Amino acid sequence: MTAAPPLVAGPAAFTEEVQPQPLGQWRRLPVKAKAGAILLGIFVLAAVIGPFVAPYDPAFQSPDPSLALHAPSAAHLLGTTESGQDVLSQLLTGIRLTLELALLVGAVATALSVVVGVTAAFLGGMWDEFLSLVSNVFLVIPSLPLLILLLGYLPQKGQTATIVVLSALGWPWGARVIRAQTMAIRGRDFVAAARETGESTWRILAVEIVPNEISLIAASFVNTVLYAIGASVALAFIGLADLTSWSLGTMLYWAQSQQALQLGAWWWFAPPGLAVALMGTGLVLLNTGIDEFGNPRLREASSASRVAGHRMRPADPTPVWQPDQRRGRLAGLAHSFSRTAVLEREQPARGAADGERT
């Protein structure tokens, strides 16, 4: 009897198994997250290369009166304003300025949310009461009137003032959510083990707790960016911004002040309004996809399968195969897995239950 030689795997075999797949994480993302990421990627690309490919200076006023309120043409793809300024150049420049402000506000406000929420929940006691009190005070303050009041009285109305004010008012919601998640995590076994081994408090926060809240922090960042875009556009639209710099809100302000809607110059206000709407849609889709990716229940509910053309949710009754004598074998097999067959089997049971009650 000949013994089989031992199976020895070479280094190449282990290397091939361990190698990560670049597109593996992308394929696992929900469709909403992919659509939102692609849509936002288009605007990020436009913000990066937009000012370099803009055909004209956005502030250049054409001396030719015939170019005032000129409809879209080959020379001006999105038309011109009342002063002969190119709308496409203003749009490409405005996307960059709006995204820069929103991302900076999102980064600062999310950092404040993480620091306040994690610290309050983990330390507890007096720290929790004090930081929760501060968060609640900021939550009950009406943000838009306070933004108008602060920016209206500030001597400087540039990007820096808007970023500071929006960041100071945009962190409490995220802090409350992160605090609740931290309170659920701080009692886990791995946190208790880290305490027993003598780990410092800040190392436990940075290494053990915060990495387990990445999906929640990412969703909070996306929400804050969406809030910053809407607030900055609204503030610029009512004139509480630096009107000499071109942003999407500034474009809408000048279109409204020059009565573009009454003049029928739709190409003046429609592109910036559509850009704001699409950016908001991309952020909402990305936020929903991140929440679905991090929540197993939402992920299972979204991966509903189809049986015989019917969409079956995980909570639906499991279809059981029962041959149908009135149909052919193939048709009976397909019908037995359908939702209609499940409902037909439930009707006699319901009728019997109703008869017993009467």
C-alpha positions in Angstrom: 0.0 0.0 0.0 1.5 3.3 -1.1 1.1 6.3 1.1 0.0 9.5 -0.5 2.5 12.3 -0.4 1.6 15.1 1.9 0.1 18.1 0.4 2.4 21.0 0.8 1.3 24.4 -0.3 4.0 26.7 -1.7 4.4 30.3 -0.7 2.7 31.4 -3.9 -0.6 29.6 -2.9 -0.7 31.5 0.4 0.1 34.7 -1.3 -2.8 34.3 -3.7 -5.2 33.6 -0.9 -4.1 36.5 1.3 -4.0 39.1 -1.5 -7.0 41.5 -1.1 -9.3 42.2 -4.0 -9.3 45.9 -4.9 -12.9 45.8 -6.0 -14.2 43.6 -3.2 -15.2 46.4 -0.9 -16.8 48.4 -3.8 -18.9 45.4 -4.8 -20.2 45.0 -1.3 -21.4 48.6 -1.1 -25.2 49.1 -1.6 -26.4 50.5 -4.9 -27.4 53.8 -3.2 -23.9 54.3 -1.9 -22.4 53.6 -5.3 -24.8 56.0 -7.0 -24.1 58.7 -4.4 -20.3 58.2 -4.6 -20.3 58.5 -8.4 -22.5 61.6 -8.4 -20.3 63.3 -5.8 -17.2 62.2 -7.6 -18.4 64.1 -10.7 -18.8 67.3 -8.6 -15.4 66.8 -6.9 -13.8 66.3 -10.3 -15.5 69.5 -11.5 -14.3 71.3 -8.4 -10.7 70.2 -8.9 -10.4 71.0 -12.6 -13.2 73.4 -13.1 -11.4 76.7 -12.6 -8.6 75.5 -14.9 -10.9 74.5 -17.8 -13.3 77.5 -17.4 -13.5 79.2 -20.8 -13.7 82.7 -19.4 -13.0 84.7 -16.3 -16.2 84.4 -14.2 -16.1 88.1 -13.3 -15.4 89.3 -16.9 -18.1 91.7 -18.2 -18.3 91.7 -21.9 -18.4 95.2 -23.4 -20.7 93.9 -26.3 -24.3 94.7 -25.3 -25.6 92.0 -27.6 -24.0 89.4 -25.3 -26.2 90.5 -22.3 -28.6 87.7 -21.3 -27.5 85.7 -24.3 -29.1 82.2 -24.6 -26.8 79.1 -24.6 -24.7 78.9 -27.7 -21.5 77.5 -29.0 -19.5 80.4 -27.6 -21.3 80.3 -24.2 -22.6 76.8 -23.5 -24.7 78.0 -20.6 -25.5 81.5 -21.8 -24.5 84.8 -20.2 -25.8 87.0 -17.5 -27.1 90.6 -17.7 -23.5 91.9 -17.6 -22.3 89.5 -20.3 -20.6 87.1 -17.8 -20.2 83.5 -18.8 -22.5 81.3 -16.6 -20.5 78.1 -17.2 -17.3 79.7 -15.9 -19.2 81.0 -12.8 -20.7 77.5 -12.3 -17.3 75.7 -12.5 -15.8 78.2 -10.1 -18.8 78.2 -7.7 -18.8 74.4 -7.4 -15.2 74.5 -6.0 -15.9 77.2 -3.5 -19.2 75.6 -2.3 -17.6 72.2 -1.9 -14.5 73.6 -0.1 -16.7 75.4 2.5 -18.9 72.3 3.0 -16.1 69.9 3.4 -14.2 72.1 5.9 -17.4 72.6 7.9 -18.0 68.9 7.8 -14.5 68.1 9.0 -14.5 70.6 11.9 -18.0 69.9 13.1 -17.6 66.1 12.9 -14.3 66.4 14.9 -16.2 68.4 17.6 -19.0 65.8 17.5 -16.6 62.9 18.1 -14.7 64.6 20.8 -17.8 65.8 22.7 -19.9 62.6 22.2 -17.2 60.1 23.0 -15.8 62.0 26.0 -19.2 62.6 27.5 -20.3 58.9 27.2 -17.1 57.3 28.3 -16.1 59.5 31.2 -19.7 59.8 32.5 -20.5 61.6 35.7 -20.0 65.4 35.8 -18.4 65.4 32.4 -21.4 63.7 30.8 -23.8 66.1 32.5 -21.8 69.2 31.5 -21.2 68.2 27.9 -24.8 67.0 27.4 -26.0 70.3 28.8 -23.9 72.2 26.3 -25.2 70.0 23.4 -28.8 70.5 24.5 -28.3 74.3 24.6 -27.0 74.4 21.1 -29.7 72.0 19.9 -32.6 74.2 21.1 -31.1 77.4 19.6 -32.7 78.1 16.2 -29.7 77.8 13.9 -30.9 79.8 10.8 -31.9 83.0 12.7 -28.7 82.8 14.7 -26.6 82.4 11.6 -28.3 85.4 10.0 -27.7 87.4 13.2 -24.1 86.5 13.6 -23.1 86.9 10.0 -25.1 90.1 9.7 -23.1 91.8 12.5 -19.6 90.3 11.7 -17.3 92.9 10.0 -15.9 90.2 7.7 -18.3 88.1 5.6 -15.8 85.9 3.8 -15.4 82.1 3.8 -13.7 82.0 7.2 -16.5 83.6 9.1 -19.1 81.4 7.4 -17.0 78.2 8.2 -16.6 79.2 11.8 -20.2 80.0 12.4 -21.5 76.9 10.6 -19.0 74.6 12.4 -20.0 76.1 15.8 -23.7 75.3 15.1 -23.4 72.0 13.2 -21.9 69.6 15.7 -24.6 68.9 18.4 -26.7 66.4 16.4 -23.7 64.3 15.6 -22.5 64.5 19.2 -25.8 63.2 20.6 -25.8 60.2 18.2 -22.1 59.3 18.9 -22.7 59.6 22.6 -25.5 57.1 22.5 -23.4 54.7 20.4 -20.4 55.1 22.8 -22.6 54.3 25.8 -23.6 51.1 24.1 -20.0 50.2 23.4 -18.3 51.1 26.6 -19.8 48.1 28.4 -18.4 45.5 25.9 -15.9 42.9 26.9 -13.1 44.2 24.8 -13.3 47.6 26.5 -13.3 46.0 30.0 -10.3 43.9 28.9 -8.4 47.0 27.8 -9.1 48.6 31.2 -7.9 45.5 33.1 -4.6 45.5 31.1 -3.9 49.0 32.3 -4.6 50.9 29.0 -4.9 54.7 29.4 -8.3 56.3 28.9 -7.3 58.2 25.8 -5.8 55.1 24.2 -9.0 53.1 24.9 -11.0 55.9 23.2 -8.7 56.2 20.2 -8.0 52.5 19.6 -11.0 50.6 21.0 -14.1 52.8 20.8 -13.7 55.2 17.9 -12.7 52.6 15.3 -16.0 50.8 16.0 -17.9 53.9 15.2 -16.4 54.7 11.8 -19.7 54.1 9.9 -21.6 56.3 12.3 -18.9 59.0 12.1 -18.9 58.8 8.3 -22.7 59.2 8.2 -22.5 62.2 10.6 -19.8 63.8 8.3 -22.0 63.4 5.2 -25.0 64.9 7.1 -23.0 67.8 8.2 -21.7 68.5 4.7 -25.2 68.4 3.4 -26.2 70.9 6.1 -23.3 73.1 5.3 -24.2 73.2 1.5 -27.8 74.1 2.2 -27.0 76.7 4.9 -24.2 78.4 2.9 -26.3 78.6 -0.3 -29.2 80.0 1.7 -27.0 82.6 3.5 -25.4 83.7 0.2 -28.9 83.9 -1.5 -30.0 86.5 1.1 -26.8 88.4 0.7 -25.0 87.4 4.0 -21.8 86.2 2.2 -18.9 87.6 0.3 -20.7 88.6 -3.0 -17.4 89.2 -4.7 -16.5 85.5 -4.7 -18.3 83.1 -7.0 -20.2 80.3 -5.3 -23.5 78.6 -6.1 -25.3 80.7 -3.6 -23.8 83.9 -5.0 -24.9 83.0 -8.5 -28.5 82.5 -7.2 -28.3 85.8 -5.4 -27.3 87.8 -8.5 -29.8 85.9 -10.6 -32.6 86.8 -8.2 -31.5 90.4 -7.7 -31.3 91.0 -11.4 -34.8 89.4 -12.0 -33.6 86.5 -14.1 -36.9 84.7 -13.6 -39.0 87.6 -14.7 -36.8 88.1 -17.8 -37.0 84.4 -18.7 -33.2 83.8 -18.4 -33.6 80.3 -17.1 -30.0 79.5 -18.0 -28.8 81.9 -15.3 -30.5 80.3 -12.2 -31.2 76.8 -13.4 -27.6 75.4 -13.5 -26.6 76.5 -10.0 -30.0 75.3 -8.6 -29.6 72.0 -10.3 -26.1 71.6 -9.1 -27.2 72.2 -5.5 -30.0 69.7 -5.9 -27.7 67.0 -7.4 -25.1 67.5 -4.7 -27.8 67.1 -2.1 -29.1 64.0 -3.8 -25.7 62.4 -4.0 -25.1 63.1 -0.3 -28.4 61.6 0.7 -27.8 58.5 -1.4 -24.3 58.1 0.1 -25.6 58.6 3.6 -28.4 56.0 3.1 -25.9 53.6 1.6 -23.5 54.0 4.5 -26.2 53.4 7.0 -27.4 50.4 5.1 -23.8 49.0 4.9 -23.2 49.4 8.6 -26.6 48.2 9.7 -27.1 44.4 9.2 -30.9 44.6 9.4 -31.1 47.2 6.7 -28.6 45.3 4.6 -30.6 42.1 4.8 -33.9 43.9 4.1 -32.4 45.5 0.9 -31.1 42.1 -0.4 -34.6 40.7 -0.9 -34.8 38.0 -3.5 -37.3 37.4 -6.2 -39.3 34.2 -6.5 -41.4 33.6 -9.6 -41.4 37.4 -10.3 -42.4 38.3 -6.8 -40.2 40.3 -4.4 -39.8 38.3 -1.2 -38.5 40.0 1.9 -36.6 38.1 4.6 -39.6 38.6 6.9 -42.0 36.9 4.4 -43.0 33.3 4.9 -40.6 30.8 3.4 -42.2 29.3 0.2 -42.7 25.6 0.2 -42.8 23.5 -2.9 -46.1 21.8 -3.4 -46.9 20.3 -6.9 -50.1 21.7 -8.5 -52.1 19.0 -10.3 -54.0 21.6 -12.4 -50.8 22.8 -14.0 -47.9 21.2 -15.7 -44.9 20.1 -13.7 -42.8 23.1 -14.6 -45.6 25.6 -14.2 -46.6 23.9 -10.9 -43.1 24.1 -9.6 -42.8 27.8 -10.5 -46.2 28.6 -8.9 -45.4 26.8 -5.7 -42.5 29.1 -5.0 -44.6 32.3 -5.7 -46.1 34.6 -3.1 -49.6 33.8 -4.5 -49.2 30.2 -3.5 -48.2 31.3 0.0 -51.3 33.5 0.3 -53.5 30.7 -1.0 -52.2 28.3 1.6 -52.8 30.9 4.4 -56.5 31.5 3.4 -57.9 28.1 4.6 -56.1 28.5 7.9 -57.6 31.9 8.4 -61.0 30.6 7.4 -60.8 27.8 10.0 -59.7 30.2 12.7 -62.6 32.5 11.9 -65.1 29.6 12.1 -63.8 28.5 15.5 -64.3 32.1 16.8 -67.9 32.2 15.6 
